[in-house]
Amino acid sequence: MEYVKMIWDFMGEAGQNTAKHFEIHLKEFLSRDQVPYKKIGMETPIEQQHNLIYLIVEMSYVDQLRAALKPHRGQKVTLED
C-alpha cells in the first residue's frame, strides 16, 4: 500500500501554538469526514522557529485532502503494516 505524509509548516514565535491548534482542527476534520489515517504528529526541526504538523494517509485520500486542507508539501513514505 502507498502512503503519503502531508505536511503543514508553521513559522515564527507563535508557530508552535498555531501548529498545536491546527492539529486539533485536523483531527476534528478527519473524524467528521470519517477519513482513516495512519498517523498525525508534530515535529520541531532544528530551527526553533519552525514547527510542522504531518498526516500520513493512504494515497487514495490525497486528492480529497489536498483540495480541502491545502497542505504546504507532501512526500511518499513507506510504512510497515
Backbone hydrogen bonds in HBPLUS format (Angstrom, degrees):
<---DONOR---> <-ACCEPTOR-->    atom                        ^
c    i                          cat <-CA-CA->   ^        H-A-AA   ^      H-
h    n   atom  resd res      DA  || num        DHA   H-A  angle D-A-AA Bond
n    s   type  num  typ     dist DA aas  dist angle  dist       angle   num
A0059-MET N   A0002-GLU O   2.96 MM  57  5.55 155.9  2.02 139.6 137.3     1
A0077-VAL N   A0003-TYR O   3.03 MM  74  5.50 163.5  2.05 131.4 134.1     2
A0004-VAL N   A0057-VAL O   2.86 MM  53  5.59 158.0  1.91 161.6 169.2     3
A0057-VAL N   A0004-VAL O   3.05 MM  53  5.59 155.6  2.11 154.5 158.2     4
A0005-LYS N   A0075-GLN O   2.76 MM  70  5.30 171.2  1.77 159.7 161.5     5
A0075-GLN N   A0005-LYS O   3.04 MM  70  5.30 140.6  2.20 129.8 141.9     6
A0006-MET N   A0055-LEU O   2.79 MM  49  5.16 163.7  1.82 158.7 154.8     7
A0055-LEU N   A0006-MET O   2.92 MM  49  5.16 147.1  2.03 144.2 153.4     8
A0007-ILE N   A0073-ARG O   2.85 MM  66  5.29 167.1  1.87 156.2 152.0     9
A0072-HIS N   A0007-ILE O   2.86 MM  65  5.89 132.5  2.09 145.5 159.8    10
A0073-ARG N   A0007-ILE O   3.22 MM  66  5.29 150.9  2.31 145.9 147.5    11
A0008-TRP N   A0053-ILE O   2.94 MM  45  5.31 160.1  1.98 157.5 163.3    12
A0053-ILE N   A0008-TRP O   2.98 MM  45  5.31 155.5  2.04 149.9 157.2    13
A0010-PHE N   A0051-ASN O   2.75 MM  41  5.16 155.1  1.81 167.7 164.1    14
A0051-ASN N   A0010-PHE O   2.83 MM  41  5.16 161.5  1.87 155.2 161.2    15
A0012-GLY N   A0049-GLN O   2.83 MM  37  4.78 132.0  2.06 140.9 142.5    16
A0015-GLY N   A0012-GLY O   3.05 MM   3  5.08 158.0  2.10 105.7 112.2    17
A0018-THR N   A0014-ALA O   2.95 MM   4  6.11 162.3  1.98 160.1 166.0    18
A0019-ALA N   A0015-GLY O   2.83 MM   4  5.94 156.1  1.89 146.7 153.5    19
A0020-LYS N   A0016-GLN O   3.00 MM   4  6.23 161.6  2.03 150.1 154.4    20
A0021-HIS N   A0017-ASN O   3.02 MM   4  6.20 156.1  2.08 144.7 151.3    21
A0022-PHE N   A0018-THR O   2.86 MM   4  6.08 157.3  1.91 150.0 156.5    22
A0023-GLU N   A0019-ALA O   2.93 MM   4  6.17 152.9  2.01 148.8 156.0    23
A0024-ILE N   A0020-LYS O   3.30 MM   4  6.62 148.9  2.40 142.3 148.8    24
A0025-HIS N   A0021-HIS O   3.30 MM   4  6.71 161.9  2.34 149.9 153.3    25
A0026-LEU N   A0022-PHE O   2.80 MM   4  6.03 151.4  1.88 153.4 162.8    26
A0027-LYS N   A0023-GLU O   3.04 MM   4  6.23 161.5  2.07 148.7 152.0    27
A0028-GLU N   A0024-ILE O   3.07 MM   4  6.37 154.3  2.13 145.6 153.2    28
A0029-PHE N   A0025-HIS O   2.92 MM   4  6.12 159.8  1.96 148.7 153.6    29
A0030-LEU N   A0026-LEU O   3.00 MM   4  6.27 166.2  2.02 153.7 156.8    30
A0031-SER N   A0027-LYS O   2.99 MM   4  6.11 155.9  2.05 146.1 152.7    31
A0032-ARG N   A0028-GLU O   2.87 MM   4  6.01 168.3  1.88 154.1 157.7    32
A0033-ASP N   A0029-PHE O   2.93 MM   4  6.07 165.9  1.95 155.8 159.2    33
A0035-VAL N   A0030-LEU O   2.91 MM   5  4.98 158.1  1.96 142.4 148.8    34
A0034-GLN N   A0031-SER O   3.17 MM   3  4.89 153.6  2.25  96.8 104.6    35
A0038-LYS N   A0056-ILE O   2.81 MM  18  5.40 162.3  1.84 156.6 161.0    36
A0056-ILE N   A0039-LYS O   2.82 MM  17  5.20 163.3  1.84 158.2 161.5    37
A0041-GLY N   A0054-TYR O   3.04 MM  13  5.42 154.6  2.11 142.3 146.7    38
A0054-TYR N   A0041-GLY O   2.88 MM  13  5.42 161.8  1.91 149.7 154.3    39
A0043-GLU N   A0052-LEU O   2.88 MM   9  5.34 158.3  1.93 149.1 156.0    40
A0052-LEU N   A0043-GLU O   2.87 MM   9  5.34 156.2  1.93 159.4 162.8    41
A0050-HIS N   A0047-GLU O   3.19 MM   3  5.63 149.9  2.29 122.3 121.9    42
A0061-TYR N   A0058-GLU O   3.04 MM   3  5.88 167.5  2.06 127.1 130.6    43
A0062-VAL N   A0059-MET O   3.15 MM   3  5.40 162.6  2.18 113.0 118.4    44
A0065-LEU N   A0061-TYR O   3.01 MM   4  6.15 170.2  2.02 161.7 164.8    45
A0066-ARG N   A0062-VAL O   2.73 MM   4  5.74 158.1  1.78 156.2 163.0    46
A0067-ALA N   A0063-ASP O   3.13 MM   4  6.19 161.6  2.17 145.9 149.7    47
A0068-ALA N   A0064-GLN O   3.23 MM   4  6.41 154.2  2.30 141.9 148.9    48
A0069-LEU N   A0065-LEU O   2.75 MM   4  5.57 164.7  1.77 153.1 157.5    49
A0070-LYS N   A0066-ARG O   3.04 MM   4  4.92 144.5  2.17 124.5 130.8    50
